Structure formats: structure tokens, C-alpha cells
Amino acid sequence: MKQGKIWGTTQEVFNNGTVSVNHLKIKAGGYCSEHRHAKKSNQFFVLSGRLAIQIWHGNTKDETIIKPGESTTVSPGVFHRFWAITNVECLEIYEVRLEGEDIDRRTVGGIEP
């Protein structure tokens, strides 16, 4: 489903419950809100244009500029936003990262006598 945003459009093209891929078209000068994801990493892969990815570590802001064929990943829990230096087409890839134990046992394993 394609969604209009103030900065452009986003359309999910793949989702298997663990990985989601979105096709973004971002207008030059467009940017998203500063936000973070609790359990998802957020990778950006640029198809055309130049995209700045800004991340915050406390009060310190870092910026990475990516061009066609380049990508960068934001780890879960990190505040970030994108900002289009030019018109941009990119893929935004979310991956859920499971933390800690991922098993809930109802019984205990063993060996039959």
C-alpha cells in the first residue's frame, strides 16, 4: 500500500514478519521526524540521489551521507532521521532483532527409559 507523506511517498514492497522493505521517494529538502525503534534496525539503501542519515548519541549528532549503491544502518534504540539533499529514491529495510531468550518451555527434555 502506497502512503503519501509530507516529504514524499512510501510503499511497502516486502514483509515476512521479521524483515520489511519499503520503497521511498523523498523530495529534495524532505525529512522525517526524529525517532527511534525499540526492536528494529533501520537500513537505508539509496537507488538515486543523495540522502543524509542523522543519528543522535545523547546530545551528539552524527551525519552520514549516502549516494546510489551505498547504504547505512541505524541500530535499535538510536534516535535518527533522514534528510534528502536531492530528490531521493531509496529502500528502507527494517529487521526485527530478537533480544534475550526466545523460548518458552512447557516441558523438560530427556531420554526415554
Legacy VTK file of the C-alpha trace (Angstrom):
# vtk DataFile Version 3.0
C-alpha trace
ASCII
DATASET POLYDATA
POINTS 113 float
0.000 0.000 0.000
1.412 3.376 -1.035
1.252 6.167 1.562
1.711 9.878 0.961
3.880 11.768 3.408
4.670 15.472 3.624
8.218 14.621 2.448
7.196 12.211 -0.379
5.835 8.645 -0.540
6.494 5.256 0.993
5.300 1.859 -0.203
5.910 -1.495 1.465
7.144 -3.971 -1.147
8.033 -6.941 1.103
7.192 -8.130 4.616
7.743 -11.590 6.086
7.132 -10.618 9.716
10.842 -10.268 10.511
12.066 -8.159 7.580
10.149 -5.345 5.892
11.283 -3.467 2.758
9.817 -0.091 1.819
10.371 1.915 -1.377
10.702 5.616 -0.519
10.602 8.648 -2.803
11.739 11.716 -0.878
11.505 15.273 -2.197
14.674 17.407 -2.051
14.741 19.043 1.388
12.268 16.495 2.803
12.930 14.895 6.161
11.197 12.602 8.632
10.695 13.097 12.360
13.478 12.343 14.832
12.509 8.908 16.146
13.779 5.518 17.276
12.641 1.918 17.099
12.756 -0.322 20.168
13.467 -3.619 18.377
14.004 -2.830 14.696
17.202 -1.931 12.902
16.657 0.502 10.047
18.824 0.231 6.909
18.700 2.752 4.065
19.916 1.778 0.560
19.986 4.645 -1.960
18.863 3.988 -5.543
19.176 7.603 -6.740
20.010 10.977 -5.202
21.869 11.863 -2.010
20.463 11.117 1.446
21.721 12.240 4.851
21.089 9.945 7.809
21.380 11.766 11.117
21.725 9.874 14.409
21.946 11.093 17.991
24.018 9.662 20.819
22.842 11.754 23.761
23.428 15.382 22.724
25.878 14.483 19.950
24.595 14.301 16.362
26.411 12.354 13.634
25.551 12.536 9.947
26.283 10.051 7.161
25.633 10.983 3.531
24.888 8.084 1.180
24.765 8.020 -2.629
23.411 5.499 -5.159
24.604 1.978 -4.343
25.507 2.893 -0.754
23.733 2.042 2.491
23.877 2.688 6.203
22.167 1.035 9.175
20.708 2.534 12.348
20.665 0.205 15.364
17.562 -0.303 17.513
17.089 2.314 20.238
19.027 5.073 18.419
17.248 8.354 17.630
17.576 9.155 13.927
16.050 10.872 10.923
16.663 11.104 7.191
17.047 14.295 5.173
17.065 14.390 1.353
19.848 16.560 -0.056
18.405 15.997 -3.568
15.353 14.101 -4.787
15.920 10.573 -3.462
14.690 7.089 -4.224
15.757 4.510 -1.667
14.888 1.257 0.012
14.245 1.322 3.745
14.804 -2.106 5.267
13.560 -2.957 8.753
14.794 -6.040 10.572
13.432 -7.135 13.943
16.185 -8.065 16.364
15.214 -10.578 18.990
16.821 -9.957 22.347
17.369 -12.349 25.216
15.712 -15.716 25.481
13.408 -16.628 22.616
11.999 -19.852 24.017
9.185 -20.637 26.438
9.438 -24.299 27.536
6.357 -26.254 28.653
8.312 -29.422 29.467
11.871 -30.625 30.097
13.731 -32.753 27.565
15.133 -36.149 28.499
15.717 -39.748 27.381
13.024 -42.414 27.393
13.923 -45.382 29.662
LINES 1 114
113 0 1 2 3 4 5 6 7 8 9 10 11 12 13 14 15 16 17 18 19 20 21 22 23 24 25 26 27 28 29 30 31 32 33 34 35 36 37 38 39 40 41 42 43 44 45 46 47 48 49 50 51 52 53 54 55 56 57 58 59 60 61 62 63 64 65 66 67 68 69 70 71 72 73 74 75 76 77 78 79 80 81 82 83 84 85 86 87 88 89 90 91 92 93 94 95 96 97 98 99 100 101 102 103 104 105 106 107 108 109 110 111 112
